[in-house]
Amino acid sequence: MSSIHLLTDDISNKIAAGEVIERPASVVKELVENALDAGAKKISVRIERAGTRLIMVSDNGCGMDQDDAVLCFEPHATSKIRTAEDLEKIITFGFRGEAMPSIASVARVTLKTRRAESQEGTCVVINGGNLVSALPTGCAPGTEMVVKDLFFNVPARRKFLKSQATEERHIIDVVTVISLAHPEVAFELFSDDRSILMSPACTKLLPRIRDVFGREIADAMVPVNLEAGAFRITGFITKRGVTKPSRSDQRIFVNERPVDALPVYRGIRDGCGPMLDKGRYHPAVLFIEMPPEFVDVNVHPAKREVRFRNEYELGRCVKAAVESALRAAEDEYPFPDVPAAKATPFHLPEQFVSGQTLPDDPVRSPEPHDDLSQIPDEVPAQPSRDFLRILEQSRINYMPLSKGIQQIKTEDLFSEPGEEVQPVQTEQPKSEQSKKFRPEDLEIIGVIENTYLIAKMDDGMVLIDQHAAHERILYERILRGVGGMISQKLLLPLTLELSKADCRFVIQNTELFEKAGFGIEHFGGDTVKIEAIPAALPQENAGGVFRELLSKVKEEGAWGGGKVDTPAIARAACKAAVKAHDELTMAECRNLLKQMGECELPYCCPHGRPTIIHFSLQEIERRFGRR
């Protein structure tokens, strides 16, 4: 007996559904794209329980007659292609005829459709892939597709769905992305009878970007426009300085089809240039037009991945388009004139030269109880003129003899006599810490480029990276504070305008954010109000920290199962640390050293970079040839 046999249509359709229909958002995507292929100018989407109970997509497109309404549920039945040559020039979204039978095989489906010239429409009912009825009915011109109880006959697939908030966010993301590619089409999205998206048709793209991403991102956008050879690149990208910690807000469309394209992402990154920090991405909406034969969309059933005939040329064009857009924005809004840089990047704080202290700045204090005014303001003796002259004239390009000097000598500095010194490069429990940072042994004598503090001690000198040091301080304080659910009320609440998907996600996860120390309320529309923040978090950048945290949560799923990931919160809070080139007063510099002494691991930042570099007196003498 033969061991090979043909699968039934029911099983083969369920296998196809496993490739095409991954989650409720996949159903929404296929139905909305079919509506666009039908020429719809208004599309309405309604969901219940994140699409697991109900998905209804209605449009005012061309509709179908009775024969087509029944035939569209047959495998590989499509109106988009007829010959093999058509695969080389696909211009529609759907073309394989897999979506409708795949959806119908794992749900209870009702289709109502009518052509504008017909007197009556057709109602087709299918239950788990089995045709129940196909009868005439009265309905408006266009198509209405109702999908109920998704995966009711495939419980394993239903069990592996994420939370309702996550699945709903994917649906919102699908609708908003498709709406960006078609501003001429009106879109509506309702979730559990609540309006999520209400975007009327418009002739320009920027109003649609404002509806999707919010006013803050839209106002920071600059136009992109370049035509080179077979490629035409248009759209918008944010100005320099407006970035996100993930590329989730980089939307790429190839011939109006939303895709993930690594050559395009690389082109955007290269076009932003070396000024773009590692791990940061410019939000962008880019449309790439090319001949259909230059791109292969027949790679995966979901049609999210595509292949290009000439990836290098495409990446080069995207880079040129982004470079041109950012350069034009800088020319239009020039930076103010600044005085020429001094001959040497080294300077002494003003109080060392004048003998006076600068006023304290309590805003920078990471915790309310760290009152800078309580720190003694006595000023060390004014350096001699000879010392100042030597420092001003010295321009030493110091290169350590070995890498170990930067990471091991630092611990040597702060070890107790007789203790064995071990390199500290990674996180260690407190019980393994055998060294004690003693800020009282250091005396700050200067600052380089408002970035590196210079401190002297008995056997040499040290350089302290103010940003890395403050990151370490905030990281440990947030870890301790979040664990105890310590929050501080804000006298003036912050209001943040988010994208529609992000706003809905925050509203549905308010309790989780409260566990992290954030008090949040919906302020109406796409705006949330922050009334409380973690106690250890500086207030001046609380909004930016919250956005960073939200991006991490969405990207990494950090809070799966309702568990708060405190290290993720702490890493996001590090964005509030003082930056390089931020000018600190002398009291703030001393306070920074004092707070480093309270850290469990003061020698590296949360990302592993060193906070302190030690130059021993012996090493300095050796560099000057005295040894």
C-alpha positions in Angstrom: 0.0 0.0 0.0 1.3 3.5 -0.9 2.4 5.6 2.1 1.8 8.8 0.2 -1.7 10.2 0.0 -3.4 13.5 -0.9 -4.5 15.7 1.9 -8.1 16.8 2.1 -9.0 20.4 1.3 -9.8 21.0 4.9 -6.3 20.1 6.1 -4.5 21.8 3.3 -6.5 25.0 3.9 -5.5 24.9 7.6 -1.9 24.4 6.7 -2.1 27.5 4.4 -3.8 29.4 7.1 -0.8 28.7 9.4 1.4 30.5 6.9 -1.0 33.4 6.0 -3.0 33.9 9.2 -0.6 34.2 12.1 -2.8 36.4 14.4 -5.9 38.6 14.2 -3.8 41.4 12.7 -3.1 39.1 9.7 -6.8 38.8 9.0 -7.3 42.6 9.1 -4.3 43.1 6.8 -5.6 40.7 4.1 -9.2 42.1 4.2 -8.1 45.8 4.1 -5.7 45.1 1.2 -8.5 43.3 -0.7 -10.7 46.4 -0.1 -7.9 48.6 -1.6 -7.6 46.3 -4.6 -11.4 46.8 -5.1 -10.9 50.5 -5.4 -12.5 51.5 -2.0 -12.4 55.1 -1.0 -13.6 54.5 2.6 -12.7 51.5 4.8 -14.1 50.8 8.2 -12.6 48.2 10.6 -14.4 47.0 13.8 -12.9 44.5 16.3 -13.9 43.0 19.6 -11.6 41.4 22.1 -8.6 42.2 19.9 -10.1 40.4 17.0 -10.5 37.0 18.6 -14.3 37.5 18.9 -15.1 39.7 15.9 -13.4 41.3 13.0 -15.6 43.3 10.5 -14.1 45.1 7.5 -16.5 47.1 5.3 -15.7 49.1 2.2 -17.4 51.0 -0.7 -15.3 49.3 -3.4 -16.6 47.6 -6.6 -18.1 44.6 -4.8 -18.7 41.1 -6.3 -21.5 39.3 -8.0 -22.9 36.0 -6.7 -20.5 33.7 -8.6 -17.5 35.6 -7.5 -18.7 35.8 -3.9 -18.7 32.0 -3.7 -15.6 31.4 -5.9 -13.4 33.7 -3.8 -13.3 31.2 -1.0 -11.8 28.5 -3.3 -8.1 27.9 -2.9 -5.9 29.8 -5.4 -8.9 31.6 -6.8 -8.0 35.2 -7.6 -8.8 38.1 -10.0 -5.3 39.6 -9.7 -3.3 37.4 -12.1 -4.0 35.1 -15.0 -0.7 34.1 -16.5 2.8 33.2 -15.2 4.1 36.5 -16.7 1.8 38.4 -14.5 3.9 37.4 -11.5 6.8 39.5 -12.9 4.7 42.7 -12.7 2.5 42.5 -9.6 0.8 45.8 -8.9 -2.0 44.6 -6.5 -1.7 43.6 -2.9 -3.3 40.2 -3.1 -2.5 37.8 -6.0 -2.3 34.2 -4.8 -5.9 33.5 -3.8 -4.8 32.1 -0.4 -6.2 34.7 2.0 -10.0 34.2 1.8 -9.9 30.3 2.0 -7.4 30.5 4.8 -9.5 32.8 6.9 -12.7 30.8 6.2 -11.0 27.6 7.3 -10.2 28.8 10.9 -13.3 31.1 11.6 -17.0 31.6 11.1 -17.3 34.0 8.1 -20.1 36.0 6.7 -19.6 37.9 3.4 -22.1 40.5 2.1 -21.3 42.1 -1.2 -23.0 44.0 -4.0 -22.0 45.7 -7.2 -23.2 49.2 -7.7 -25.2 48.3 -10.9 -26.9 45.2 -9.3 -30.3 45.4 -7.6 -29.5 42.9 -4.9 -26.4 41.6 -3.2 -25.1 38.2 -2.0 -24.7 36.8 1.5 -22.2 33.9 1.8 -21.9 32.1 5.2 -19.0 29.7 5.8 -18.3 27.8 9.0 -14.8 26.4 9.5 -14.2 26.1 5.7 -17.7 24.5 5.1 -20.1 26.4 2.9 -23.4 26.9 4.8 -25.4 29.2 2.5 -25.1 31.6 -0.4 -28.3 33.6 -0.8 -29.4 37.0 -2.2 -29.6 39.8 0.3 -30.1 43.5 0.5 -26.9 45.5 1.2 -25.1 48.7 0.3 -22.7 48.7 -2.7 -19.3 47.3 -1.7 -18.2 44.5 0.5 -18.7 43.7 4.2 -16.6 40.8 5.7 -17.4 39.5 9.2 -15.0 37.1 10.8 -16.1 35.6 14.2 -14.4 33.3 16.7 -11.0 33.2 15.0 -9.1 29.9 15.5 -12.2 28.3 17.2 -11.3 25.0 15.5 -7.6 25.3 16.0 -7.2 25.7 19.8 -3.5 25.4 19.7 -3.2 28.5 17.6 -5.5 30.4 19.9 -3.6 29.4 23.0 -0.4 30.9 21.6 -1.9 34.3 21.0 -0.5 37.1 23.1 -2.5 39.3 25.5 -5.4 41.3 24.2 -3.4 44.6 24.5 -0.6 43.2 22.4 -2.9 41.7 19.7 -4.9 44.9 19.5 -1.7 46.9 19.2 -0.7 44.8 16.2 -4.1 45.4 14.6 -3.8 49.2 15.1 -0.3 49.1 13.7 -1.5 47.3 10.5 -4.3 49.7 9.9 -2.2 52.8 10.5 0.6 51.6 8.3 -1.7 50.9 5.4 -3.4 54.2 5.9 -0.1 56.0 5.5 0.3 54.6 2.0 -3.2 55.7 1.0 -4.0 59.2 2.3 -6.6 59.5 -0.4 -8.7 56.8 1.4 -10.7 57.4 4.6 -10.0 54.9 7.4 -12.0 54.1 10.5 -11.0 51.8 13.3 -13.2 50.8 16.3 -12.2 48.5 19.1 -14.9 47.3 21.4 -17.1 50.2 20.2 -14.4 52.7 21.0 -13.0 54.9 18.2 -9.3 54.3 17.8 -8.6 55.9 14.4 -10.8 58.3 12.5 -8.7 59.7 9.5 -10.6 61.4 6.7 -9.3 61.3 3.1 -6.8 64.0 2.2 -4.6 65.0 -0.7 -1.4 65.3 1.2 0.6 62.9 3.3 1.6 65.1 6.3 -2.0 65.3 7.8 -2.1 61.5 7.8 1.3 61.3 9.5 0.0 63.7 12.1 -3.1 61.4 12.7 -0.9 58.3 13.0 2.3 59.5 14.8 1.0 62.6 16.6 1.8 66.3 16.2 5.2 66.2 17.9 6.7 63.8 15.3 4.8 65.3 12.4 6.1 68.8 13.2 9.7 67.4 13.2 9.4 65.9 9.8 11.3 67.2 6.7 10.4 66.2 3.1 12.4 63.6 1.2 12.4 63.8 -2.6 14.9 62.2 -5.0 14.6 60.6 -8.4 17.6 58.6 -9.7 17.4 56.1 -12.6 14.6 53.7 -12.1 14.0 54.7 -8.5 11.9 57.5 -7.1 12.1 58.1 -3.3 9.6 60.4 -1.6 8.3 60.9 1.9 9.4 62.4 5.2 12.1 61.9 7.9 12.6 63.6 11.2 15.2 66.3 11.7 18.5 65.6 13.5 18.0 65.2 17.2 14.5 63.6 16.9 15.2 59.9 17.2 13.7 56.8 18.8 15.4 53.7 20.4 14.0 51.3 17.8 13.2 51.4 14.1 9.5 50.6 14.7 8.6 54.1 13.5 10.5 53.7 10.2 7.8 52.9 7.7 9.0 51.7 4.2 6.7 51.3 1.2 7.7 49.8 -2.1 5.1 50.5 -4.8 2.7 51.4 -2.0 3.2 48.0 -0.3 4.5 48.1 3.3 7.6 46.0 3.6 10.7 45.3 5.8 13.7 46.0 3.6 17.2 45.8 5.1 18.8 47.7 2.1 16.5 50.6 2.8 17.1 50.6 6.5 20.9 50.6 5.9 20.5 53.5 3.4 18.6 55.5 6.0 21.3 54.8 8.7 24.1 55.7 6.3 22.3 58.8 5.2 22.0 60.1 8.8 25.8 59.9 9.0 28.1 59.5 12.0 26.2 62.0 14.1 23.5 59.4 14.7 24.1 57.7 18.0 24.3 53.9 18.1 21.0 52.3 18.8 19.0 55.4 17.7 16.7 55.7 14.7 15.0 58.5 12.8 11.3 58.0 12.4 10.6 58.1 8.7 7.9 57.4 6.2 9.5 56.6 2.8 7.8 55.7 -0.5 10.0 53.9 -3.1 8.6 53.6 -6.6 10.3 51.3 -9.1 9.3 49.1 -12.0 7.4 46.0 -10.7 10.0 43.7 -12.3 12.7 45.2 -10.1 11.2 43.8 -7.0 10.0 40.2 -6.1 7.1 40.2 -3.7 6.5 36.5 -4.2 8.8 35.5 -1.4 6.5 34.8 1.6 2.7 34.4 1.9 2.6 37.4 4.2 4.3 39.4 1.5 6.2 41.5 4.1 9.6 40.4 2.8 10.6 41.3 -0.7 13.8 40.9 -2.8 15.3 43.6 -5.0 17.1 43.1 -8.3 19.8 45.7 -7.3 20.0 46.1 -3.5 23.3 48.1 -3.6 21.9 50.7 -6.0 18.7 51.1 -4.0 20.6 51.6 -0.7 22.8 54.2 -2.4 19.8 56.1 -3.6 18.1 56.0 -0.2 21.3 57.3 1.4 21.5 60.2 -1.0 17.8 61.1 -0.5 18.1 61.1 3.3 21.4 63.1 3.2 19.9 65.7 0.9 16.7 66.0 3.1 18.7 66.5 6.3 21.1 68.9 4.7 18.3 71.0 3.3 16.7 71.2 6.7 20.0 72.4 8.3 20.3 75.0 5.6 16.8 76.2 6.2 17.2 76.4 10.0 20.9 77.2 10.5 22.5 76.8 13.8 23.3 80.1 15.7 26.8 81.4 15.4 29.1 80.2 18.2 32.5 81.6 19.2 35.5 79.8 17.9 36.9 77.0 20.0 39.9 77.7 22.2 43.3 76.5 21.2 43.1 73.8 23.9 40.1 71.7 24.9 41.1 72.0 28.6 39.6 74.6 30.9 39.4 75.2 34.6 36.0 75.8 36.3 35.3 79.5 36.8 35.4 79.2 40.6 39.0 78.0 40.5 40.1 81.1 38.5 37.9 83.7 40.3 38.0 82.2 43.7 34.2 82.2 43.8 31.6 79.4 43.7 28.8 79.2 41.2 25.2 79.1 42.4 23.9 75.6 43.0 21.5 74.0 40.6 19.1 71.8 42.5 17.3 70.7 39.4 20.1 68.3 38.5 19.9 66.5 41.8 18.7 63.0 41.0 16.8 62.6 44.3 14.7 65.1 46.2 16.7 64.6 49.4 20.1 65.3 47.7 20.1 69.0 48.5 23.2 70.5 46.9 23.0 73.6 49.2 24.0 71.3 52.1 27.3 70.4 50.4 30.1 72.6 51.7 31.1 75.3 49.3 34.6 75.8 50.4 36.9 76.4 47.5 40.4 74.7 47.4 43.4 77.0 47.3 43.8 78.8 44.0 46.4 77.1 41.9 49.6 78.9 41.3 50.2 80.8 38.0 53.0 78.3 37.1 50.5 75.5 37.5 47.9 77.2 35.3 50.5 78.0 32.7 51.7 74.4 32.5 48.1 73.1 32.2 47.2 75.6 29.5 50.4 74.8 27.5 50.3 71.1 27.9 48.7 69.1 25.0 49.5 65.5 25.7 47.9 62.8 23.5 48.0 60.2 26.2 48.0 56.6 25.1 48.1 53.9 27.8 50.8 51.3 27.6 48.2 48.5 28.1 44.5 48.2 28.1 44.7 46.9 31.7 45.7 50.3 32.9 42.3 51.7 32.2 40.3 48.9 33.9 42.5 47.5 36.6 44.4 50.5 37.8 41.1 52.1 38.7 40.4 49.4 41.3 43.9 49.7 42.5 43.2 53.3 43.4 40.4 52.6 45.7 41.4 49.3 47.3 42.1 48.9 51.0 45.8 48.1 51.9 46.6 44.5 51.5 43.5 43.7 49.4 43.8 41.6 46.3 42.8 43.6 43.2 40.5 42.1 40.6 39.4 43.7 37.4 35.8 44.9 37.5 34.2 44.8 34.0 30.8 43.2 34.6 28.0 43.4 37.2 28.8 41.6 40.4 26.7 41.0 43.6 27.4 43.3 46.5 28.9 40.4 48.5 31.7 40.1 45.9 32.7 43.8 46.1 36.0 44.0 47.9 36.7 47.6 47.1 35.4 50.8 48.3 35.2 54.0 46.3 36.4 56.9 48.5 35.4 60.3 47.0 37.1 62.0 49.9 40.4 60.9 48.5 39.8 62.9 45.3 40.1 66.7 44.7 38.6 68.0 41.5 41.0 70.4 39.7 39.4 70.9 36.3 37.0 69.8 33.5 37.7 68.9 29.9 35.1 69.9 27.3 32.4 69.8 30.0 32.6 66.0 29.8 35.5 64.7 31.8 36.2 65.7 35.4 39.9 65.9 36.3 40.6 64.9 39.9 44.0 64.5 41.7 44.9 62.2 44.5 48.1 61.2 46.4 49.5 58.9 43.8 48.3 60.4 40.5 45.1 61.6 38.8 41.8 60.3 37.4 39.4 61.2 34.6 35.7 60.7 35.3 33.1 60.5 32.5 30.3 62.5 34.0 27.6 60.9 31.7 28.7 57.3 32.4 29.0 58.1 36.2 25.6 59.6 36.4 24.1 56.7 34.4 25.5 54.3 37.0 24.1 56.4 39.9 20.6 56.5 38.3 20.7 52.9 37.3 21.2 51.6 40.9 18.8 54.1 42.4 16.0 53.2 40.0 16.6 49.5 40.7 16.3 50.1 44.4 13.4 52.5 44.0 11.3 50.5 41.6 11.6 47.4 43.7 9.9 49.3 46.6 7.3 50.9 44.3 8.4 54.3 45.4 6.8 57.2 43.4 6.9 60.9 43.7 3.9 63.1 42.7 4.6 65.8 40.2 3.4 69.4 41.1 2.8 70.0 37.4 1.7 66.8 35.6 3.3 66.1 32.2 1.2 65.6 29.1 2.6 63.4 26.3 1.1 63.0 22.8 1.7 59.5 21.6 0.8 57.6 18.4 -2.6 56.0 18.4 -1.2 52.5 18.9 1.1 53.6 21.7 -1.7 55.5 23.5 -4.0 52.6 23.4 -1.3 50.3 24.6 -0.5 52.6 27.6 -4.1 52.9 28.6 -4.6 49.2 28.6 -1.4 48.6 30.7 -1.9 51.4 33.3 -1.5 49.0 36.2 1.8 47.7 34.9 3.2 51.3 34.5 2.0 52.0 38.1 4.1 49.1 39.3 7.0 50.7 37.6 6.4 53.9 39.6 4.5 55.9 36.9 1.1 57.4 37.6 -0.8 57.7 34.3 -4.2 58.9 33.2 -5.8 59.2 29.8 -6.0 62.9 28.9 -8.2 62.6 25.9 -7.4 61.8 22.2 -3.9 60.4 21.9 -2.6 62.2 24.9 -1.7 60.8 28.4 -1.0 62.6 31.6 1.9 61.6 33.9 1.1 62.5 37.5 3.8 60.5 39.2 7.3 59.2 38.4 9.8 56.9 40.1 11.3 58.7 43.1 14.8 58.3 41.9 14.1 59.7 38.5 15.0 63.3 37.7 12.0 65.3 36.7 13.5 67.3 33.9 13.5 64.4 31.5 10.7 62.2 32.8 8.8 62.4 29.6 11.8 61.3 27.5 12.4 58.4 29.9 8.8 57.3 29.7 9.0 57.2 25.9 12.2 55.2 26.0 10.6 52.8 28.4 7.5 52.4 26.2 9.7 51.7 23.2 11.6 49.0 25.1 8.5 47.4 26.4 7.0 47.2 22.9 10.2 46.0 21.2 11.3 43.4 23.8 8.0 42.4 25.4 9.7 43.2 28.7 6.5 42.9 30.8 5.2 39.6 29.6 2.7 38.1 32.0 2.4 41.3 34.0 5.9 41.1 35.5 7.8 44.4 35.7 11.3 44.2 34.3 13.1 46.6 36.7 16.5 46.4 34.8 14.7 47.6 31.6 13.2 50.5 33.5 16.6 51.4 35.0 18.3 51.3 31.6 15.6 53.5 30.2 16.0 55.9 33.1 19.7 56.2 32.3 18.6 58.4 29.4 17.9 61.1 32.0 21.6 61.2 33.0 23.6 64.4 32.4 25.1 64.3 28.9 28.5 65.0 27.6 29.1 68.8 27.2 26.5 69.6 29.9 28.1 72.2 32.1 28.1 71.3 35.8 28.7 73.6 38.7 31.5 72.7 41.2 28.9 71.7 43.8 27.4 69.3 41.2 30.8 67.8 40.4 31.4 67.1 44.1 27.9 65.7 44.5 28.5 63.4 41.6 31.6 61.9 43.3 29.7 61.6 46.6 26.9 59.7 44.9 29.4 57.4 43.1 30.7 56.5 46.6 27.2 55.1 47.4 27.1 52.8 44.3 27.6 49.1 44.6 29.6 49.1 41.4 30.8 52.6 40.5 33.5 51.6 38.1 31.4 51.1 34.9 28.1 52.3 33.5 25.1 49.9 33.0 26.3 49.3 29.4 29.8 48.2 30.5 31.8 51.4 29.7 34.3 52.5 32.3 33.3 55.6 34.4 36.9 56.2 35.7 40.3 56.1 34.1 43.4 56.2 36.5 46.8 57.7 35.6 49.3 56.7 38.3 52.1 59.0 39.1 54.6 56.3 38.0 52.8 56.0 34.7 52.9 59.8 34.2 56.6 59.9 35.0 57.2 57.0 32.6 55.4 58.9 29.8 57.6 62.0 30.5 60.8 59.9 30.4 61.5 60.3 34.1 61.6 56.5 34.7 
